[in-house]
Structures are given as C-alpha cells and as structure tokens.
Amino acid sequence: MKRRKFVSWISVGALASSLPVVLAACNRQADSETTSPAASSEEAADTAPPSQEFESVGTLEQLDQAGQLLNEQAAVGPVLIVRNPDAATELAAVNPICTHAGCTVEWQSDQALFVCPCHNSQFQADGTVVGGPATQPLALYEVKQEADDILVRKA
C-alpha cells in the first residue's frame, strides 16, 4: 500500500471516529433547548448542593439607584430583582435567562415587563410570559429583605 493511500485511510478513520462525539454534542444542545424550565430546574436541583439558606445579592440602595439589581454570580444562579410594579414595597426576583434563546432579559420599567433583547419575548414581574416567542415562564426566586440587604433563595 502506498503512503498516500494509507494516510487518506487514516484521515477517513479519524473523521469517522469523531462523528459520534459531534452528534452527541449536538443532541445534548437540542435536548436542553426542548426541556422545560421545570425539568431543567429539577435536574439542576439534583446536581446542586441542597441549600435552603438565603443569600445576599445586593442592597436596596443599589436597587433603587439602578431601578433593577442584576447579580449573575450568585450561588443560586443569575438573579434579577425589581420592585413589584403592583406593590412598590414588595420585591420580585427572577432568573433573568430567557427560556427561549438563553439571553439575559432586561427590566423595562415604563412597560413593567422583562424584555428579551434577542427576540423580544416579554415577561411580567412574576415571570409569566406576556409575549413570545418564549412559551415558558422565567424561574422565580424567593426574595426577602433584612434591613438594607436583599436576600434570595430558590423557590
């Protein structure tokens, strides 16, 4: 067998052996896009260490200055906190990752909605979908305040 033919067969073999890995990676991504947020949060709860403790994610002063409080590094996951538009003394805390495209939603105070900048999905302060293409609500966090601190934990 000539060297050129040998090298071409080795190349074909290497490509063929990597195909299952590529297919598996694509399949996992497709599965995660079609999985409901409830199932995703259940799976995350299975893998995450159980913690029923509240975690400090910022202060009321920070919230009032910016109109929203985004903490992407919280141990419970990314958190976006706003004042409830129906009751200004109450806080609303959601996971700001859009359930449609995975972009970070932004609070639009003039509309009293979370809006996804990628495909314009809209969510109320309680996470429910107002306008698509998203069909699943944003995940919620339990939120409370102690003095000036804002504390959250998974709902």
Disulfide bonds with the S-S distance in Angstrom:
Cys103-Cys118 1.77
